Amino acid sequence: MNYPDSILCAGSPIVDFLARVDDSFLNAINAEKGGMNLVDAVGLDALLAQLPSELEKSPGGSAGNTAFGLARLGMPVAFLGKLGKDPDGDFYRSTFEASGGRKNSFHSVQGVHTGRCLSMITPDSERTMRTDLGAAALMSAEEVTEAHFSNIRHVHLEGYLLFVGDLAEKIMATAKKCGCTLSLDLASFEVVRACQETLPQLLEKYVDLVFANEDEAEAFCGKDMTFAEQVTKLNDFCDIAVVKLGAAGCCVGKTKQTLEQVDALPVSALDTTAAGDLWASGFLYGWLNGAPLAECGRLGSLLGAEVVQVIGSQISDARWQWIKSSLTNNAH
C-alpha cells in the first residue's frame, strides 16, 4: 500500500507513566525541576517503587506525541523507532494504529523492555522526567535505509536522538537525499548543552524548521537576548525558526522575512506533559497544508492549550473532533 506525501516522525517510542508529586519529592531524589535525565531500567524501577501516588499510563516520547497528534488530525504518519516485544510495545503499537498511524511502522527487538518515561507532575503543572530508553536505544544508524523515506514528504526529528549522533545524522542525511523537508524539535536544554559543538552544523546542513522553547533557545543562543533576537539567530541556521513561550505564545521567523508574534490561548494548565510536542503537531499541520506562519503558530497554540488541560498527552475524542473542525476551517 502506498502512502503518498506522508510524514515520518523519528525518535524514541516511550510509554509514559504519569505521577503527581510535590516539590519535596523532587528534592528527595535530587531532581532539577523541568529537566529530563536518562536512567537505566533498575534506576527507573527504584523510582517507580518510591512514588506516593497512582500512576497513569499513556504512549509518549517527543516525536511520538507529535506523531499521535498529526495522526489524530488525519495526516498520514509513519514512525521510525524501536519497541520491545512486550506488553508495553503491543500497547504502543496498537494505540498508534488506532489513532490513524501507519501500520507496521516500528522496528522491534526481543528481550529488551520497551522504553519508559516517568513524568513527575508538580502542583505548578511542571513535569520532571526520568527516562529508560530500553529498546528505543537499540535503533542503529545501520538500520536506517532509503526505504523508510519512500513516499515521505516531511520528516520530524526529536532532539533526544542527538544523544545518538550517528543515528540522528543518518536520518537527516537520508531524508535530505530522498528530497524530504525536515523539522527538528530541540527537546530539552540538556540536549542543546550536550550537543553544542555539533548542533549548529546539523541545523545549517539539514534542518528546514527548528522548534525551541525558552530554555532551549537560551541554551543555544546565550543569555540576555530577546525572543526576537533568538529567532533571528536561529534563522542564521534554519529557514524557519520557532521559539515557544508557553503562556506568552510564540515567536516565529522566516529567513529575511518579518517576525511573527503569536499569542497563546488563555487556559488553566493542569500538566505541561507533551505541550511542546502537540504544539508542533498543530504548527506542522498548518505548515504542511500551506498556512501562513502566524496561522501555523495559532494552530500550534490551539493544540498546546488543549493538552495542558489534561493529565498526560491524551486529549479526549470529543475534543479532537472539535480541534479537527477548527483546523479544517482555518488552515489554507
N, C-alpha and C positions, 0 to 999 in steps of 0.2 A: 504493500500500500504506500502511495506517495503522500508526502506532507509538504506541499509547496509553501514557500515563504514562512516556514516555521521559525520559532525562536528556540535556541538551545541555551539552557541555563547550566552552568558548570560550577560545581562546588562539592561540598560535603553534605550528603543527606544525613540529617541528625534527627533523632527522636528527642523532643523536649520534655523534660519533667519540670513542672512549674510548682513553686512553693512560695508561700507568703512567709516572710521573716521580718524581724526588726533589725535596727542598726546594731544592736548588741550582738546579734548572731554573726553578722559580718565581721565585727571587731574580734569576736572569739576565734574565728578561723583566719584572721589576718587578711581579709579580702578588701581590695580597693573598690569602692562602690562604682558601679557603671562599667567595670572592665570585664575582660574575658581572659581567663588563663586556661591553658591545656593541662589536663591531669591524666593519669593512667586509669585503667579500669578499677584497680584496687583503691586508688585515691577517691574516685567518684563514689564507689560503693560505701566507703567510710563516711563521706559527706551525706549521702542519702540516709544512712543509718542515724545521723545526728539530727535530722530535720524535725522541727517542732510542729509541723502541720501536714495536712493531707496533700498528696501530690496529684496534679492533673497531667495528662499525657497528650501530646499532640505532635504531628510531624513538623519539623523545623529545619534549621540550617539557613544561613543567609540567602544563598541562591535558591534554596528550596522554598523558602517563604515567598520569594519573588515569583518563582515558577508557579506555585499554587495560586497566587493572586492573578497572574496572567491567564492561567487555565480557567479559573472561575469567571474571568471576563470574556471567555470564549475564544481566546487567542490559541493557535496551535503551538504547543510547547512540548519539548523533549528535555531530558535531563542527562547530563554526563557526570556520573559519580558512582560510588560503590557502596552496596549494602552487604550486611551479613546474611547468611542463610539461616535466619532465626525468626521467632515471632515478631520482633520489632521490625525486622526487614520486611516481613509479609505485611505488617500493618502500614508501613510507609508506602510500599508499592501499591497496595490496594487503594489506599486513600488518595494517592496521586492520580491513579487511573479513574477513580470515581469522580474526581474533581474535573476531569476532562483532559488530563495529561496523556501524552502518547504512551501506549503500551510498550513493554519491553525496553524501557528507557535506561534501565540500570544494569551495571555490572554487579556481580555478586561473588562472594567468597565463602567457602565452608570453614567452620571452626573459629571464626572471629566474630565478636558481637557487633551488631550494627551500632554506629556512632550514637552517643547520647550526650545531652547537654542538660545540666541542672541550671535552671534560671531562677534565681532567688529575688523575689519581688518585695521591696521595702515599702512602707506606708506612703512614701513620697512618689510612688509609681516607677522608681528607677529599678532596673534589673541588673544583677551582677551574675556573671556566668562562669561555670566551670565545665569544661568540655573534654570528654573522652572520645577521640575521633574514631577509635575502633576500626572497622572495615574501611571507612572512608579514607583513612591514612594510607591504605594499601593501593590506591589508584596510582598508577605509574605513568610517566611520560610515554613509555614504550607502548602503552595500550591506546593512546590517542592516535587515531588514523583519520584520513580524509573522509572515510565512510561516515564518521559521526556528523559531518557537516553537509552531507547530501541533502539538498532541498532546504537548507538552513539559510535564512535571510540575516538574522542577527544573533549574536552570542552575548550573553550576560554572564560575567565572571564575578564571583565573590572574592573579596580581598584576602580572606583567610588562606586561599590557595597560594598566595605569595610566600607563605611559610615553606611551601614546597616549590622552590623557584623553578626547577626544571619542568615540572608539570604545568605550572601557570604559563610559562613562556611557550611551551609546546602547544598548548591550547590556543594562545594568542596568535602564534605564528601560523598555525594551521588554519585558523579562522580567516586570517587575512589572505592566505594563499588561496582559499576557497571563495574569496570575494564577499565575505560577511562583514558587516559593521560590528563594532564591539564596544560594550559598555563595561565599566569596572566600578564596583562599589568598594570603597577603601576599607569598610568593615569595622575597624577599630583603631584607636590611636596607637595601640600596641603594634599593630601591623605596620603602620606608617613609620614608627620609630625603628622597628626591626629591619625594615626594607629601605631605609632612607638612601642607601648608596645605589640601589638598582631601580627604585621606583620611578624616578624622573625619566630615565631612558626607556623604560617599558611604556610609560604613558605616551611619550613622544613618538615611539616607533609603532605602537599597535592600537592605542585606545582612541576612540572617537568621542566617547561620552564618559565623564567621570562623576561619580556621586561621592560627596563627603559630608559628614556632619561637622558641627562647630569644632569639636575636639580634634577630629582627623585633619580638618583644614588647617588648624593651628599647628599641629604636629608637622605638617608638610611645609607650610608657608612661613612659619615662625610667629612669634608673638607681636602684639601691637600693630596688627593690620586690621583694617575694616573688612567686613564681609565682602564688599565690592572689590576691595584690593585682593582678597584671597581668590575670588573668582577670576579676576584678571590674571593673576599669576598662574592659576591652573590652566587658563586659556593659552598660556605660552606653550603648553604641552598637548592639550586636547582641544578639539574644535568646540565642544560643548562642555561646560563645567557647571555643576550644581552644588551649592552649599546649603544643606538643610539646617534650619534654625529652630526646629521644634515648634513651640507655641508662637514664635515670631515669624513663621513662614519659611521662605527660602529666597535665595538669590541665585539667578540663573544667568549665565553669559555665553554668548557665541562669539567666536573669534571675529574681531573687527566689527561687531555689532553692539547695539545698546544693551546694557544690563537690564534685567527684569527683576523687580522685587515683587514677590507674591505673598500675600497674607495667608496665614493658617486659618482654619475654621475653628471658631471658639467651642471647645468641648471640655468636659471634665474627664481627665485621664485617670484610668484605673491601673494601667500597666503599659509600659512602653515596649514590651516584647514585640519584635517584628515590625515596629512602627516604620523604621527606615526602609526595611525590605519591601513592605507593602506600598510605601510611598514610591519606591522605584517601579513597582508594578503599574501604578497609575500613570507615572510620568512616561514610562516606556510605551504603554498602551496609546497615549496621546501622540508621542513622537513617531511611533511606527505607523500610525494612521494619519500622519501629516498635519497634526495640530500645531499652531504657533507655540513657541516656548512658554509664554506666560500661561497659556491654556494647559500645557503639559504640567506645569507647576501646580496649577489649580487642581488637576486630576490627581496628582500625587498627594496633595494636601487632603483631598477628599478621602482617599483610601487610608492615609495615615490617621486621619481623625476618626474613622470608623474602627480601626483595630485597637487604638488606645482606650476605647470604651469597653473592651472585653479583656478578660484574663487570657493571655496567650495569643495565638495567631488566628484563632478560628472564629471568623465572622459568621453570623447566622445566615441560613439560606434566604430568609426573608430580606435581610439587609443586602445580600448580594444581588438579589433581584432589583432592589431599589438603586443600588450602585450602577448596575449594568444599564438600567434605564437612563440614569443621569449621564453616564459616559456616552452612551449612544446619541443622546440629544445634543451633546456639546462638542464631541470630537469631530474633526473635519477631515 
